[in-house]
Amino acid sequence: MVEKAIAILVGSILLGIGINVFLVPYELLDGGIIGISLIIKYIWNLKVGLTIILLSIPLYIIAWVYYRPYFYNSLHGMLFSSFMIDVLSPLRGSIEIPIFFSSVIGGALVGTGIGLMLRHETSTGGTDLLAQFISKLTNYNVGILIFIIDGIVILCGSWIVGPRIFLYSVVVVILVGAVTTILTSVNRKAVC
Protein backbone atom coordinates (compact mmCIF):
# COMPACT_ATOMS: atom_id res chain seq x y z
CA MET A 1 0.00 0.00 0.00
CA VAL A 2 2.86 2.40 0.79
CA GLU A 3 4.52 1.61 -2.56
CA LYS A 4 1.26 2.35 -4.37
CA ALA A 5 0.90 5.67 -2.55
CA ILE A 6 4.49 6.63 -3.44
CA ALA A 7 3.87 5.61 -7.08
CA ILE A 8 0.75 7.81 -7.19
CA LEU A 9 2.62 10.75 -5.61
CA VAL A 10 5.72 10.53 -7.83
CA GLY A 11 3.73 9.63 -10.97
CA SER A 12 1.35 12.55 -10.41
CA ILE A 13 4.22 15.00 -9.91
CA LEU A 14 5.88 13.77 -13.12
CA LEU A 15 2.57 14.16 -14.99
CA GLY A 16 2.09 17.65 -13.59
CA ILE A 17 5.60 18.74 -14.55
CA GLY A 18 5.44 17.11 -18.00
CA ILE A 19 2.12 18.71 -18.85
CA ASN A 20 2.68 22.16 -17.35
CA VAL A 21 6.36 22.77 -18.06
CA PHE A 22 6.72 21.03 -21.43
CA LEU A 23 3.35 20.51 -23.17
CA VAL A 24 1.11 23.48 -22.34
CA PRO A 25 3.61 26.28 -23.17
CA TYR A 26 3.75 25.05 -26.80
CA GLU A 27 0.11 23.87 -26.89
CA LEU A 28 1.28 20.30 -27.46
CA LEU A 29 -1.23 17.48 -27.25
CA ASP A 30 -1.33 14.02 -25.73
CA GLY A 31 -3.87 11.28 -26.33
CA GLY A 32 -6.77 10.10 -24.22
CA ILE A 33 -8.56 12.11 -21.55
CA ILE A 34 -5.40 14.15 -20.91
CA GLY A 35 -5.34 15.12 -24.60
CA ILE A 36 -9.02 16.02 -24.64
CA SER A 37 -8.48 18.12 -21.51
CA LEU A 38 -5.53 19.89 -23.15
CA ILE A 39 -7.67 20.67 -26.22
CA ILE A 40 -10.36 22.14 -23.95
CA LYS A 41 -7.65 24.16 -22.15
CA TYR A 42 -6.38 25.58 -25.44
CA ILE A 43 -9.89 26.53 -26.59
CA TRP A 44 -11.56 27.76 -23.38
CA ASN A 45 -8.61 28.10 -20.95
CA LEU A 46 -10.15 25.70 -18.41
CA LYS A 47 -8.03 23.89 -15.82
CA VAL A 48 -6.60 20.64 -17.22
CA GLY A 49 -6.90 18.60 -14.00
CA LEU A 50 -10.46 19.68 -13.28
CA THR A 51 -11.44 18.90 -16.87
CA ILE A 52 -9.91 15.41 -16.55
CA ILE A 53 -12.09 14.78 -13.49
CA LEU A 54 -15.25 16.06 -15.19
CA LEU A 55 -14.64 14.07 -18.37
CA SER A 56 -13.91 10.94 -16.34
CA ILE A 57 -17.23 10.92 -14.47
CA PRO A 58 -19.16 8.95 -17.15
CA LEU A 59 -16.33 6.44 -17.45
CA TYR A 60 -16.22 5.92 -13.69
CA ILE A 61 -19.98 5.41 -13.58
CA ILE A 62 -19.55 2.67 -16.21
CA ALA A 63 -16.66 1.20 -14.21
CA TRP A 64 -18.73 1.22 -11.01
CA VAL A 65 -21.51 -0.71 -12.72
CA TYR A 66 -19.48 -3.13 -14.87
CA TYR A 67 -15.89 -3.32 -13.63
CA ARG A 68 -15.45 -2.35 -9.99
CA PRO A 69 -11.80 -3.43 -9.61
CA TYR A 70 -10.83 -0.80 -12.21
CA PHE A 71 -12.95 1.78 -10.38
CA TYR A 72 -11.22 1.11 -7.06
CA ASN A 73 -7.71 0.82 -8.52
CA SER A 74 -7.76 3.99 -10.59
CA LEU A 75 -10.05 6.49 -8.84
CA HIS A 76 -7.46 7.71 -6.33
CA GLY A 77 -4.76 7.88 -9.07
CA MET A 78 -7.02 9.92 -11.35
CA LEU A 79 -8.08 12.32 -8.57
CA PHE A 80 -4.57 12.92 -7.20
CA SER A 81 -2.89 13.25 -10.61
CA SER A 82 -5.59 15.71 -11.73
CA PHE A 83 -5.06 17.68 -8.52
CA MET A 84 -1.27 17.77 -9.06
CA ILE A 85 -1.65 18.88 -12.67
CA ASP A 86 -3.60 21.94 -11.51
CA VAL A 87 -1.41 22.58 -8.44
CA LEU A 88 1.73 22.61 -10.60
CA SER A 89 0.24 24.90 -13.27
CA PRO A 90 2.27 27.92 -11.97
CA LEU A 91 5.36 26.15 -13.37
CA ARG A 92 4.23 27.01 -16.92
CA GLY A 93 6.82 29.11 -18.66
CA SER A 94 9.52 28.36 -16.06
CA ILE A 95 11.77 26.67 -18.63
CA GLU A 96 12.27 27.76 -22.22
CA ILE A 97 13.68 25.14 -24.58
CA PRO A 98 13.07 24.37 -28.27
CA ILE A 99 9.73 22.74 -29.02
CA PHE A 100 11.24 19.43 -30.18
CA PHE A 101 13.06 18.93 -26.87
CA SER A 102 9.96 20.05 -25.01
CA SER A 103 7.88 17.38 -26.80
CA VAL A 104 10.51 14.70 -26.08
CA ILE A 105 10.98 15.60 -22.40
CA GLY A 106 7.25 16.19 -21.86
CA GLY A 107 6.33 12.88 -23.50
CA ALA A 108 8.98 11.03 -21.47
CA LEU A 109 7.82 12.58 -18.17
CA VAL A 110 4.12 11.94 -18.84
CA GLY A 111 4.91 8.37 -19.96
CA THR A 112 7.04 7.78 -16.85
CA GLY A 113 4.30 9.09 -14.59
CA ILE A 114 1.62 6.93 -16.21
CA GLY A 115 3.92 3.88 -16.42
CA LEU A 116 4.96 4.17 -12.78
CA MET A 117 1.34 4.27 -11.69
CA LEU A 118 0.39 1.33 -13.93
CA ARG A 119 3.29 -0.74 -12.51
CA HIS A 120 1.67 -0.38 -9.10
CA GLU A 121 -1.83 -1.29 -10.35
CA THR A 122 -3.25 2.20 -10.34
CA SER A 123 -3.75 4.67 -13.17
CA THR A 124 -4.99 8.06 -14.20
CA GLY A 125 -8.17 6.42 -15.52
CA GLY A 126 -9.58 7.89 -18.69
CA THR A 127 -9.94 6.33 -22.08
CA ASP A 128 -8.09 3.15 -21.01
CA LEU A 129 -11.38 2.06 -19.47
CA LEU A 130 -13.25 2.87 -22.68
CA ALA A 131 -10.73 0.78 -24.62
CA GLN A 132 -11.21 -2.13 -22.20
CA PHE A 133 -14.98 -2.08 -22.73
CA ILE A 134 -14.65 -1.88 -26.52
CA SER A 135 -12.16 -4.75 -26.38
CA LYS A 136 -14.60 -6.92 -24.44
CA LEU A 137 -17.34 -6.21 -27.00
CA THR A 138 -15.21 -6.60 -30.14
CA ASN A 139 -12.22 -8.79 -29.10
CA TYR A 140 -9.79 -6.16 -30.47
CA ASN A 141 -6.47 -5.75 -28.65
CA VAL A 142 -6.68 -3.13 -25.87
CA GLY A 143 -3.30 -1.62 -26.79
CA ILE A 144 -4.39 -1.12 -30.40
CA LEU A 145 -7.65 0.45 -29.25
CA ILE A 146 -5.81 2.87 -26.94
CA PHE A 147 -3.50 3.80 -29.82
CA ILE A 148 -6.54 4.41 -32.09
CA ILE A 149 -8.28 6.54 -29.44
CA ASP A 150 -5.08 8.56 -28.87
CA GLY A 151 -4.75 9.04 -32.64
CA ILE A 152 -8.32 10.28 -32.91
CA VAL A 153 -7.77 12.73 -30.05
CA ILE A 154 -4.64 14.30 -31.53
CA LEU A 155 -6.18 14.34 -35.02
CA CYS A 156 -9.14 16.28 -33.64
CA GLY A 157 -6.73 18.56 -31.78
CA SER A 158 -4.76 19.21 -34.97
CA TRP A 159 -7.61 21.47 -36.15
CA ILE A 160 -6.93 23.68 -33.14
CA VAL A 161 -3.11 23.59 -32.89
CA GLY A 162 -2.23 23.33 -36.60
CA PRO A 163 -0.02 20.93 -38.57
CA ARG A 164 3.35 21.93 -37.07
CA ILE A 165 2.24 21.46 -33.45
CA PHE A 166 0.38 18.30 -34.51
CA LEU A 167 3.67 16.75 -35.69
CA TYR A 168 5.36 17.54 -32.37
CA SER A 169 2.30 16.14 -30.59
CA VAL A 170 2.80 12.87 -32.48
CA VAL A 171 6.29 12.78 -30.92
CA VAL A 172 4.67 13.26 -27.49
CA VAL A 173 2.18 10.42 -28.03
CA ILE A 174 4.88 8.05 -29.33
CA LEU A 175 7.11 8.77 -26.32
CA VAL A 176 4.27 8.47 -23.82
CA GLY A 177 3.34 5.10 -25.34
CA ALA A 178 6.94 3.85 -25.55
CA VAL A 179 7.93 4.83 -22.01
CA THR A 180 4.68 3.50 -20.55
CA THR A 181 5.17 0.20 -22.41
CA ILE A 182 8.77 -0.13 -21.22
CA LEU A 183 7.87 0.56 -17.59
CA THR A 184 4.90 -1.80 -17.57
CA SER A 185 6.76 -4.64 -19.33
CA VAL A 186 9.65 -4.36 -16.84
CA ASN A 187 7.07 -4.91 -14.11
CA ARG A 188 5.61 -7.98 -15.83
CA LYS A 189 9.04 -9.62 -16.15
CA ALA A 190 9.76 -9.00 -12.48
CA VAL A 191 6.47 -10.63 -11.46
CA CYS A 192 6.92 -13.74 -13.67
Sine and cosine of phi, psi and omega as CSV:
sin_phi,cos_phi,sin_psi,cos_psi,sin_omega,cos_omega
0.00,0.00,-0.62,0.78,0.02,-1.00
-0.92,0.40,-0.67,0.75,0.03,-1.00
-0.88,0.48,-0.65,0.76,0.02,-1.00
-0.90,0.43,-0.67,0.74,0.01,-1.00
-0.90,0.44,-0.66,0.75,0.03,-1.00
-0.91,0.42,-0.65,0.76,0.03,-1.00
-0.88,0.47,-0.66,0.75,0.03,-1.00
-0.91,0.41,-0.69,0.72,-0.01,-1.00
-0.89,0.45,-0.81,0.59,-0.05,-1.00
-0.92,0.40,-0.70,0.72,0.01,-1.00
-0.87,0.49,-0.65,0.76,0.00,-1.00
-0.93,0.38,-0.63,0.78,0.04,-1.00
-0.91,0.42,-0.69,0.72,0.03,-1.00
-0.88,0.48,-0.68,0.74,0.06,-1.00
-0.87,0.49,-0.74,0.68,-0.02,-1.00
-0.88,0.48,-0.67,0.74,0.03,-1.00
-0.93,0.37,-0.73,0.68,-0.02,-1.00
-0.85,0.53,-0.70,0.72,-0.04,-1.00
-0.95,0.30,-0.76,0.66,-0.12,-0.99
-0.97,0.23,-0.64,0.77,-0.08,-1.00
-1.00,0.08,-0.56,0.83,-0.16,-0.99
-0.92,-0.39,-0.52,0.85,-0.04,-1.00
-1.00,-0.03,-0.81,0.59,-0.12,-0.99
-0.87,0.49,-0.66,0.75,-0.03,-1.00
-0.85,0.53,-0.47,0.88,0.02,-1.00
-0.97,-0.25,0.10,1.00,-0.07,-1.00
0.84,0.55,0.65,0.76,0.08,-1.00
-0.98,0.22,0.43,-0.90,-0.02,-1.00
-0.93,-0.37,0.34,-0.94,0.20,-0.98
-0.79,-0.61,0.08,-1.00,0.03,-1.00
-1.00,-0.01,-0.03,-1.00,0.11,-0.99
0.91,0.41,-0.39,-0.92,-0.02,-1.00
-0.90,0.44,-0.59,0.81,0.04,-1.00
-0.88,0.48,-0.70,0.71,0.01,-1.00
-0.89,0.45,-0.68,0.74,0.04,-1.00
-0.89,0.45,-0.65,0.76,0.02,-1.00
-0.91,0.41,-0.60,0.80,0.06,-1.00
-0.91,0.41,-0.66,0.76,0.05,-1.00
-0.86,0.51,-0.72,0.70,0.01,-1.00
-0.89,0.46,-0.63,0.78,0.06,-1.00
-0.87,0.50,-0.72,0.70,-0.05,-1.00
-0.93,0.37,-0.47,0.88,0.01,-1.00
-1.00,0.08,-0.78,0.62,-0.14,-0.99
-0.92,-0.39,0.03,1.00,0.01,-1.00
0.85,0.52,0.61,0.79,0.07,-1.00
-1.00,0.05,0.36,-0.93,0.00,-1.00
-0.92,0.39,0.73,-0.68,-0.06,-1.00
-0.90,0.43,-0.76,0.65,-0.04,-1.00
-0.88,0.47,-0.71,0.70,0.02,-1.00
-0.89,0.47,-0.64,0.76,0.02,-1.00
-0.90,0.44,-0.64,0.77,0.06,-1.00
-0.85,0.53,-0.71,0.70,0.00,-1.00
-0.88,0.47,-0.74,0.67,-0.04,-1.00
-0.89,0.45,-0.67,0.74,0.01,-1.00
-0.94,0.35,-0.41,0.91,-0.04,-1.00
-0.99,0.14,-0.29,0.96,-0.07,-1.00
-0.81,0.59,-0.77,0.64,0.00,-1.00
-0.88,0.48,-0.61,0.79,0.00,-1.00
-0.92,0.39,-0.60,0.80,0.02,-1.00
-0.96,0.28,-0.48,0.88,0.12,-0.99
-0.91,0.42,-0.70,0.71,0.06,-1.00
-0.87,0.49,-0.70,0.71,0.00,-1.00
-0.89,0.46,-0.64,0.77,0.01,-1.00
-0.87,0.48,-0.66,0.75,-0.05,-1.00
-0.97,0.23,-0.68,0.73,-0.18,-0.98
-0.94,-0.33,-0.38,0.92,-0.12,-0.99
-0.49,-0.87,0.96,0.29,-0.11,-0.99
-0.89,0.46,-0.57,0.82,0.03,-1.00
-0.84,0.54,-0.64,0.77,0.04,-1.00
-0.90,0.44,-0.67,0.74,0.02,-1.00
-0.83,0.55,-0.78,0.62,-0.05,-1.00
-0.93,0.36,-0.60,0.80,-0.06,-1.00
-0.97,0.23,-0.41,0.91,-0.11,-0.99
-0.92,-0.40,-0.25,0.97,-0.07,-1.00
-0.87,0.50,-0.76,0.65,-0.03,-1.00
-0.91,0.41,-0.59,0.81,0.05,-1.00
-0.90,0.44,-0.68,0.73,0.00,-1.00
-0.91,0.42,-0.71,0.71,-0.03,-1.00
-0.91,0.42,-0.71,0.70,-0.05,-1.00
-0.94,0.33,-0.66,0.75,0.01,-1.00
-0.91,0.41,-0.62,0.79,0.06,-1.00
-0.89,0.45,-0.67,0.74,0.04,-1.00
-0.87,0.49,-0.73,0.69,-0.03,-1.00
-0.92,0.40,-0.58,0.82,0.04,-1.00
-0.86,0.50,-0.69,0.72,-0.01,-1.00
-0.97,0.25,-0.59,0.81,0.02,-1.00
-0.90,0.44,-0.61,0.79,-0.04,-1.00
-1.00,0.04,0.10,0.99,-0.01,-1.00
-0.87,0.49,-0.45,0.89,0.07,-1.00
-0.90,0.44,-0.22,0.98,0.03,-1.00
-0.96,0.28,-0.20,0.98,-0.01,-1.00
-0.84,0.54,0.74,-0.68,0.02,-1.00
0.99,0.13,0.06,1.00,-0.04,-1.00
-0.97,0.24,-0.36,0.93,0.02,-1.00
-0.77,-0.64,0.73,-0.69,0.06,-1.00
-0.88,-0.47,0.93,-0.37,0.06,-1.00
-0.71,-0.70,0.28,-0.96,0.02,-1.00
-0.85,0.53,0.49,-0.87,-0.11,-0.99
-0.86,0.51,-0.60,0.80,0.00,-1.00
-0.87,0.49,-0.74,0.67,0.00,-1.00
-0.92,0.40,-0.56,0.83,0.05,-1.00
-0.90,0.43,-0.65,0.76,0.02,-1.00
-0.93,0.37,-0.62,0.79,0.01,-1.00
-0.93,0.38,-0.77,0.63,-0.04,-1.00
-0.92,0.40,-0.69,0.72,0.02,-1.00
-0.87,0.49,-0.72,0.69,0.03,-1.00
-0.89,0.47,-0.65,0.76,0.01,-1.00
-0.91,0.41,-0.67,0.74,0.00,-1.00
-0.92,0.39,-0.71,0.71,0.02,-1.00
-0.89,0.45,-0.69,0.72,0.03,-1.00
-0.89,0.46,-0.62,0.78,0.03,-1.00
-0.92,0.40,-0.68,0.73,0.03,-1.00
-0.88,0.48,-0.73,0.68,0.01,-1.00
-0.91,0.41,-0.72,0.70,-0.02,-1.00
-0.89,0.46,-0.65,0.76,0.03,-1.00
-0.88,0.47,-0.67,0.74,0.01,-1.00
-0.93,0.37,-0.67,0.74,0.01,-1.00
-0.90,0.44,-0.58,0.81,0.04,-1.00
-0.87,0.50,-0.46,0.89,-0.03,-1.00
-0.96,-0.30,0.45,0.89,0.12,-0.99
0.84,0.55,0.65,0.76,0.17,-0.99
-0.66,-0.75,0.18,-0.98,-0.01,-1.00
-0.37,-0.93,0.02,-1.00,0.07,-1.00
-1.00,0.01,0.06,1.00,0.01,-1.00
0.96,0.28,-0.60,-0.80,0.11,-0.99
1.00,0.06,-0.57,-0.82,-0.14,-0.99
-0.96,0.29,-0.16,0.99,0.11,-0.99
-0.85,0.52,-0.65,0.76,0.03,-1.00
-0.90,0.44,-0.69,0.72,0.05,-1.00
-0.85,0.52,-0.68,0.73,0.02,-1.00
-0.90,0.44,-0.61,0.79,0.03,-1.00
-0.90,0.44,-0.67,0.75,0.02,-1.00
-0.92,0.40,-0.69,0.73,0.03,-1.00
-0.89,0.46,-0.63,0.78,0.02,-1.00
-0.88,0.47,-0.67,0.74,0.03,-1.00
-0.90,0.44,-0.59,0.81,-0.02,-1.00
-0.98,0.21,-0.54,0.84,-0.15,-0.99
-0.91,-0.41,-0.20,0.98,-0.08,-1.00
0.91,0.40,0.31,0.95,0.13,-0.99
-0.98,0.21,0.45,-0.89,0.03,-1.00
-0.90,0.43,0.73,-0.69,-0.03,-1.00
-0.87,0.49,-0.68,0.73,-0.01,-1.00
-0.87,0.50,-0.66,0.75,0.03,-1.00
-0.91,0.41,-0.65,0.76,0.01,-1.00
-0.90,0.43,-0.65,0.76,0.05,-1.00
-0.89,0.46,-0.68,0.73,0.03,-1.00
-0.87,0.49,-0.67,0.74,0.01,-1.00
-0.90,0.43,-0.70,0.71,0.01,-1.00
-0.88,0.47,-0.71,0.70,0.03,-1.00
-0.87,0.50,-0.66,0.75,0.03,-1.00
-0.88,0.47,-0.67,0.74,0.02,-1.00
-0.89,0.45,-0.67,0.74,-0.02,-1.00
-0.88,0.47,-0.76,0.65,-0.05,-1.00
-0.96,0.29,-0.47,0.88,0.10,-0.99
-0.90,0.43,-0.69,0.72,0.05,-1.00
-0.89,0.46,-0.65,0.76,0.01,-1.00
-0.92,0.39,-0.40,0.92,-0.02,-1.00
-0.89,0.46,-0.43,0.90,0.04,-1.00
-0.92,0.38,-0.45,0.89,-0.03,-1.00
-1.00,-0.02,-0.69,0.73,-0.12,-0.99
-1.00,-0.04,-0.29,0.96,0.02,-1.00
1.00,0.00,0.22,-0.98,-0.11,-0.99
-0.91,0.41,-0.59,0.81,-0.03,-1.00
-0.91,0.41,-0.76,0.65,0.01,-1.00
-0.92,0.39,-0.56,0.83,0.06,-1.00
-0.84,0.54,-0.71,0.71,-0.01,-1.00
-0.89,0.45,-0.65,0.76,0.07,-1.00
-0.93,0.37,-0.52,0.85,0.05,-1.00
-0.93,0.37,-0.54,0.84,0.10,-0.99
-0.88,0.48,-0.65,0.76,0.07,-1.00
-0.86,0.52,-0.70,0.71,0.02,-1.00
-0.85,0.53,-0.77,0.63,-0.06,-1.00
-0.89,0.46,-0.66,0.75,0.02,-1.00
-0.89,0.46,-0.71,0.71,0.00,-1.00
-0.92,0.39,-0.66,0.75,0.06,-1.00
-0.85,0.53,-0.74,0.67,-0.01,-1.00
-0.90,0.44,-0.69,0.73,-0.04,-1.00
-0.91,0.41,-0.74,0.67,-0.03,-1.00
-0.92,0.40,-0.67,0.75,0.05,-1.00
-0.87,0.49,-0.70,0.71,0.01,-1.00
-0.88,0.47,-0.70,0.71,0.01,-1.00
-0.88,0.48,-0.74,0.67,-0.04,-1.00
-0.91,0.41,-0.61,0.79,-0.01,-1.00
-0.98,0.22,-0.49,0.87,0.03,-1.00
-0.97,0.23,-0.51,0.86,0.10,-1.00
-0.88,0.47,-0.65,0.76,0.01,-1.00
-0.90,0.44,-0.67,0.74,-0.02,-1.00
-0.89,0.45,-0.66,0.75,0.00,-1.00
-0.91,0.42,-0.60,0.80,-0.01,-1.00
-0.93,0.38,-0.53,0.85,-0.03,-1.00
-0.97,0.23,-0.57,0.82,-0.08,-1.00
-0.93,0.36,0.00,0.00,0.00,0.00
